[in-house]
């Protein structure tokens, strides 16, 4: 609510229209799906009672989820978008064992690995 200004339209994140449209879309999808599949074929009457119930449940659940997600949204701090980042260098990193960077593994059969010598 802090980024609202008098006379200016709200952004989609702070507006009510976005979550309502999202919830309405999924309510229509649930309505159509339940209307088709709960009837059990074209020989029987459509089950509008189940379709409206499913649409209502889908609308409420998706609206609550969208509201919770929009409440948890927080802008990143300005200082996080500046600077060169961390570990962007492609130079070899020093080994934690004191030697130079990464070395080639020993060839097989020279006794340094677990393969038996002949």
N, C-alpha and C positions, 0 to 999 in steps of 0.2 A: 504494500500500500504506500510505501515511501516514495516510489517513483511515479506517482500520479500527479498530474498537473491540471489546474483548473482550465477548462475550455479545450483541452487537447484530448483526442481519442486515446483509449488505453491500448497498450501493446497486446499482442495475442496471448502472451504469457499471463498477463494480469486481467485479461478480459474473461467474461463468463461465456462468451460465444463459442470459443474453441472447444472446451470440454463438453458443452451441451451438444454441439454438432457431432463430436466424436461418439458420445453416448447414444445419440439418436441414430447414428449409422449402425452401430452394433445392435441396437434394439430392433431396427428394421430387419437386419440380417437374421437375428434370432426368431423374429416373428415369421418370416418367410420359411426358414428352415423347419421350424416346429409345425407350421401349417402344412407343409408338404409331407414331412416324415411321420407326424403323429396321426395323420388320417389313415394311413395304411393302404393307400391306393386310391384310384379314381372311382371305385365302386362304392366307397363309403363317403359320408358327409365330412366336410372339413372340420377340424377341431379348433374353432376360433377361441374357445375358452383357454385351452392350453397355449395357443399361440400368443394371446394377449398376456398371459401370465409369464411366459418366457421372455417376451419383449419388456415387460415391466422389470423383471429381475435383471435382465441384461442392462437395461438403462440405468438402474440404481447402482449396480455393482461397478459398471464402467465409470459412472459419474463420481463415485466415491474414490475409485482408484486414481482417476485423473485429478481430482481435487487434492488428494494426498501427494501426488507427484508434483503438482504445481506449487503446493505449499513448501515442499522440500527444496525447490529450486533456489539457487543462490548464485549470484554473479561472482566470477573469479576476481581476486584482488588485482589491481593494476600492475603491481610489481611482478606478478607471475608471467605476464606476457612479454617481459623485457629480458634482455641478456642473451648470451649465446648458448645457454643450456649446460648440461652436465655430461661429461664423457662423449663429446662429439668428435674427438680426435681419432684418426684412423691409425695412429702410430701404435706400435706394439706396446702392450702394457707390461710393466715389470712383473717378473714372476714372484710369487710370495715366498719362494724358497731361496731367493738371493741370486739366482742365475739370470742370464739374459732372458728376453721374452720367450715365447713358445718355441720349443725345439722339435725336430723331427723325431718320431718314435723310433726305438731301436728296431733293427731288422730282425725278423723271426729266425730262430735257430741259433742265436749267438749266446744263449744262456741267460739273458736278462728278462725274458718273458717266461711264461709258465709252460711253453711247449718243450717236450723232451728233445735232447740232442741225440743224434745217431752216431 
